């Protein structure tokens, strides 16, 4: 390999260990944008696999257990051999999770993405970092509220106590299981967004993100929008395709 | 090109407090403390009468372990500082790159890609060593029928952990050390695109390996490395360790894959067009991309296994509406591409070695890239051939048989490229070349027996027998391990400045090469006779083949120990090699040995491809 060793301005940046401090923002931006797209690509594979799980289990409906005991109303003890030491039974209704709560979580995720996107547009247009900080703070607050409702979703998954010889556990149907992993992955996304949103807020307030150095705002926005899109897709699938006909 | 970087002579950065005292020891302490905390919290706050109690406590412990390990090694420092807007200064970055820290940097969260590469070499050796010891125990158990070297339960655990340890070891055996050590230099970059993520991938692997090895200490598992339902649901708490180690491992591979691709695509020096990239760089990038596709399935299937065990969900439990076929599909959606995540970097390294050692350009460079890309693409369409005998979707058997057989086309291109490169070359018969020839021999056997198994009628007869075990060991041991050792022998002088001991290396080669033939050819025979996999005892009709297999395995172990001795001895006492012992043209050979921090004083501008061997070099 023939090489010419020559120093070129802008080419001899110390790109190795400087975390972007000594490189032009457009260089760092391009590199990090590719990384974020690759991470999103990996996340799309994972999310698709979760949806595949949901649709596959519904499709095969093993032993009629996609939503077994659907419509059951009563105590949370489905059956037991020895009820000693069981916690107090709760009244449950076995069936689909409320679509309203599902769409509320999705709507809030979209709203937080909108805040981040609008903040970034404002930052790039008006160079107003303070305004951006406010918008990301709002997005973070909305995300924390969304996490609360996601926890409520988890609590609403109808569980059935199964007691066998004093050892009991909760059992979930295939539908419940699929919803749990979908909601759980959404919760992981939301915790990540809360971390990123908080970071953006602090960084903008401290002037690390500003009108001329905003590439991180765009990177986070790309991921945030993907999370919102995945929430919409998840809600649409689980709302329209759930019961076995 | 002798250069000394200006900052390399600066005084080491001061300050940093606790963050600059973090190392492997603090990571272990952090891991143990937080593992105990996880156990303690779960133990005290969870309902002990729950059927899932022991699994929940174990999972809590494993989460504590990995969090504490990350905290202790310093992996969370960067995100923490990003959160509060106090980014690393250049002095911080140079500190984390190990500047002026001597050997201590090898025990730290070091961001220098060359240090990470060496750490991967050690990590690979540890994983191969642990997996190898288990292999010897398995073979000792099987040397005669009815042997009781270990009890059957422990034997099952050995099989499971041996399988997964070796899979992890081979995933990182080439891509770990060499995609880190040489790929950035080959591209003309000062480091990987994301040095901190690079260190994260390495240390996350260390944490995952700790969890996997713990399986042996907590009661082990009851079947092979795939650990499908219902056994995955019924196994003891070793399964929780096992599944969590995979979830953590996939974090490592994802981060490493993104880093490799970004490095190659965005950090090439001026003139280093895609058409001028050394072929090993292409192989590393294609394997990284395939890993990004495959490993999310692995993570999900193990996470769902954990949920079934911890929360009584019903993904894979038929009684609750789940199905084992879901688990098998998700697992093999990962499982077959993973074979090529392992294989492609090894083959790409051999392309590189064939070119340098025969003083000829890579034969049909674009065909080599097409072969690797085609193999990666086809590999995502063949997963169900692992399920021919399960009864899942019999009507899809034909299409999956076809896609599997099509794999032989890009695989055939590999042979074409290697043989075309060597053909009429001025072949330099050193250690890397020996292992290359060993690879060619073994990979032919691996490939042809793979074609047998892709045919449904034959698979129906041989599925679950030792024939399958022999086939994939010809792939992993006979092919990938040979490629990995060839790469080690080839780039070892760049890491240490010394040649790998030639005599010991040749002894090692012949022991391992002959050992592979004795071990796995006899295993084909026992498989053809019908001996099932994973059994700790067997009928007398399989005895002769098993004696041979075990003796061959001992030969392989002896050869690997000689190799280990050569690596250790040559590190300090080997023959000095100089910066370019193979008279090669790619950039890693044009920088000093060992390469300085940030590799280049000034970045090179590339004007030719790396395989344009000139007459004077050939004569040299």
Contacts between the chains, C-beta under 8 A, distances in Angstrom:
chain1	res1	chain2	res2	distance
A	1	B	276	7.7
A	1	B	585	4.3
A	1	B	586	5.7
A	1	B	587	6.3
A	1	B	590	7.3
A	1	B	606	6.3
A	1	B	608	5.8
A	1	B	609	6.9
A	1	B	610	4.2
A	1	B	612	7.2
A	2	B	606	7.5
A	2	B	607	4.7
A	2	B	608	4.2
A	2	B	612	7.3
A	3	B	271	8.0
A	3	B	587	7.1
A	3	B	590	6.6
A	3	B	604	3.9
A	3	B	605	6.3
A	3	B	606	5.8
A	3	B	607	6.9
A	4	B	604	6.9
A	4	B	605	4.4
A	4	B	607	6.4
A	5	B	1	6.5
A	5	B	602	5.4
A	5	B	604	5.5
A	5	B	605	7.6
A	6	B	602	6.6
A	6	B	605	5.9
A	7	B	602	4.5
A	8	B	270	6.9
A	8	B	603	7.3
A	8	B	605	7.6
A	11	B	269	7.7
A	11	B	270	6.0
A	11	B	603	5.7
A	12	B	602	5.7
A	12	B	603	5.6
A	14	B	7	8.0
A	14	B	90	7.6
A	14	B	190	6.5
A	14	B	598	6.5
A	15	B	189	6.8
A	15	B	190	5.2
A	15	B	191	7.0
A	15	B	267	6.5
A	16	B	97	6.9
A	16	B	112	7.9
A	16	B	189	7.7
A	16	B	190	3.5
A	16	B	191	3.5
A	16	B	195	6.6
A	16	B	597	7.7
A	16	B	598	4.4
A	16	B	599	7.6
A	17	B	90	7.9
A	17	B	93	4.0
A	17	B	94	6.0
A	17	B	96	6.7
A	17	B	97	4.3
A	17	B	111	5.7
A	17	B	112	7.4
A	17	B	190	7.9
A	17	B	191	6.1
A	17	B	195	5.4
A	17	B	598	7.1
A	18	B	90	5.5
A	18	B	93	5.2
A	19	B	87	6.1
A	19	B	88	5.0
A	19	B	93	5.6
A	19	B	196	7.4
A	21	B	87	7.1
A	21	B	88	7.7
A	21	B	89	7.3
A	21	B	90	5.9
A	21	B	93	7.7
A	22	B	90	6.5
A	30	B	266	5.9
A	31	B	193	5.2
A	31	B	194	8.0
A	31	B	262	5.6
A	31	B	266	4.4
A	31	B	267	7.2
A	34	B	261	7.4
A	34	B	262	5.2
A	34	B	265	6.1
A	34	B	266	5.9
A	35	B	193	7.0
A	35	B	194	6.7
A	35	B	258	5.2
A	35	B	259	7.8
A	35	B	262	5.0
A	38	B	257	7.5
A	38	B	258	4.5
A	38	B	261	6.0
A	38	B	262	7.1
A	38	B	292	6.4
A	39	B	254	7.6
A	39	B	258	6.0
A	41	B	292	6.4
A	42	B	254	5.5
A	42	B	257	7.9
A	42	B	258	7.6
A	42	B	292	5.0
A	42	B	295	7.8
A	42	B	296	5.7
A	43	B	296	7.8
A	45	B	292	7.4
A	45	B	293	5.9
A	45	B	296	4.3
A	45	B	297	7.4
A	46	B	296	3.8
A	46	B	299	6.8
A	46	B	300	6.0
A	49	B	296	6.1
A	49	B	297	5.5
A	49	B	300	4.8
A	49	B	330	6.4
A	49	B	333	7.6
A	50	B	300	6.5
A	52	B	330	7.8
A	53	B	300	7.4
A	53	B	304	7.1
A	53	B	315	6.8
A	53	B	326	6.4
A	53	B	330	7.4
A	56	B	323	7.9
A	56	B	326	5.4
A	56	B	329	7.5
A	57	B	315	7.4
A	57	B	321	6.5
A	57	B	322	6.6
A	57	B	323	7.2
A	57	B	326	6.5
A	60	B	323	5.7
A	60	B	325	7.5
A	60	B	326	8.0
A	61	B	321	7.4
A	62	B	318	5.5
A	62	B	321	5.3
A	62	B	322	6.5
A	62	B	323	4.8
A	63	B	318	6.3
A	63	B	319	7.3
A	63	B	321	6.5
A	64	B	321	8.0
A	65	B	314	6.8
A	65	B	319	7.6
A	65	B	320	5.8
A	65	B	321	2.8
A	65	B	322	7.9
A	66	B	321	5.7
A	68	B	321	6.5
A	85	B	49	5.2
A	87	B	47	7.5
A	162	B	51	7.9
A	162	B	312	7.4
A	164	B	51	7.1
A	166	B	49	6.1
A	167	B	49	5.7
A	167	B	50	6.9
A	167	B	51	4.7
A	168	B	49	6.3
A	168	B	50	6.3
A	168	B	51	6.7
A	169	B	50	5.4
A	169	B	51	4.0
A	169	B	52	5.4
A	169	B	312	4.6
A	170	B	311	7.1
A	170	B	312	5.4
A	171	B	312	5.0
A	171	B	314	7.2
A	171	B	320	5.8
A	172	B	311	7.2
A	172	B	312	6.3
A	172	B	313	4.8
A	172	B	314	5.8
A	172	B	320	6.8
A	173	B	314	6.2
A	173	B	320	6.3
A	173	B	321	5.0
A	174	B	314	5.3
A	174	B	315	7.6
A	174	B	320	6.8
A	174	B	321	3.1
A	174	B	322	5.7
A	175	B	321	7.4
A	176	B	313	7.1
A	176	B	314	7.7
A	177	B	304	8.0
A	177	B	307	7.1
A	177	B	308	7.9
A	177	B	313	3.7
A	177	B	314	4.9
A	177	B	315	5.3
A	177	B	320	7.4
A	177	B	321	7.4
A	177	B	322	6.8
A	178	B	315	7.8
A	180	B	307	6.9
A	180	B	311	7.1
A	180	B	313	5.9
A	181	B	300	7.9
A	181	B	303	7.4
A	181	B	304	6.4
A	181	B	307	6.6
A	181	B	313	7.6
A	181	B	315	7.6
A	184	B	307	8.0
A	195	B	79	7.8
A	195	B	83	6.9
A	198	B	83	6.5
A	199	B	82	5.8
A	199	B	83	4.5
A	199	B	84	8.0
A	199	B	85	7.6
A	202	B	83	6.6
A	202	B	84	5.8
A	202	B	85	5.0
A	203	B	82	7.7
A	203	B	85	4.2
A	205	B	85	7.7
A	206	B	85	4.1
A	208	B	85	4.5
A	208	B	87	6.8
